[in-house]
């Protein structure tokens, strides 16, 4: 133990600090670990998190994609069948529901990922390479990252951690020392080490609620194929544009909101609904469920001329 000197505040010894760290990690794993399950199907598997006593399990879309039924195994050895409730490849999240529910099922609490601070302890719990209910610890390396989903859409508000993840960890929990799930582990970058990512719990909470309610996350669409394109500096200055690049329309579906608005191939979108658009990802972020059937200004460049169209996005899918 540290010694006290007159007028000096005692400083905990390394042993005391290490014991406190160990106790914090251990208590968190004991609290959340039972709610982390193994999710299996014939083509592979991963992990998941029981998020309610009624048997709803949050996992990754790529773990259960296209599977009508999966097997969910708990840390106490119980196994049960589950069905796919819905998935959202754009955020790599999915919900399955077990055929059992009630107080006998452990479940974990989703925390507020907005309160995360870089440097705080992060614990990953999952089933790497089939080793059931393994835990690793590290720190929150960064918040607010962006990561490309398998669908091609950019996922925002991604948590970066150096808590080791491996195949099989996908869909498992990223946990704080307070025993709250703040992320759903989703990806690693190979061969780099210490670059692991999780979908933030606030995103997961929203997506899970929509999947349980509707079976999917509804988004709007306008019906173009486009790519990022620079806007010549002279044109941007002449029109006092807020961006130096936009979305070049390479193709416009004939029966689409974009075609109805009068958008043509070769037009460059630089703003939508008064929101500047510097690329495809900005356009994707804008096209949420709330935009469906809402008349929206669409600002474009047609050659060197600026035009405003009126766009009415439709529901995708």
Number of C-alpha atoms within 10 A of each C-alpha: 10 12 10 10 8 6 6 8 10 12 12 12 12 11 11 13 12 12 12 12 13 12 13 16 23 16 14 20 24 11 19 24 27 19 27 32 33 29 30 23 15 9 8 10 25 26 32 35 31 29 22 19 17 18 21 25 28 28 32 28 22 20 25 27 16 11 14 12 18 22 19 27 19 21 15 8 8 9 16 13 16 22 18 21 21 25 28 22 20 16 25 27 26 29 30 30 23 21 14 15 14 10 10 9 16 23 22 21 18 22 20 16 22 13 8 18 13 15 12 13 22 27 26 29 34 31 27 22 13 16 11 20 22 16 21 16 19 16 18 23 20 16 20 15 15 15 19 13 17 13 11 11 16 17 20 19 18 24 28 26 29 22 23 20 28 15 16 25 32 30 36 34 36 31 28 25 19 14 23 20 27 28 30 33 32 30 22 22 11 9 7 8 12 18 17 22 30 26 31 28 25 17 20 22 16 11 24 28 14 18 21 18 12 12 17 20 23 19 19 20 23 23 19 21 14 20 14 17 18 15 21 11 12 10 16 18 13 11 12 9 16 14 17 17 21 26 28 25 21 14 16 21 16 11 10 17 21 24 18 16 19 12 25 17 16 16 22 28 29 29 24 21 15 11 15 18 26 21 23 19 17 18 21 15 14 17 20 17 16 13 18 19 14 12 14 17 17 21 23 21 22 15 10 13 11 17 12 16 16 19 23 20 25 20 16 15 9
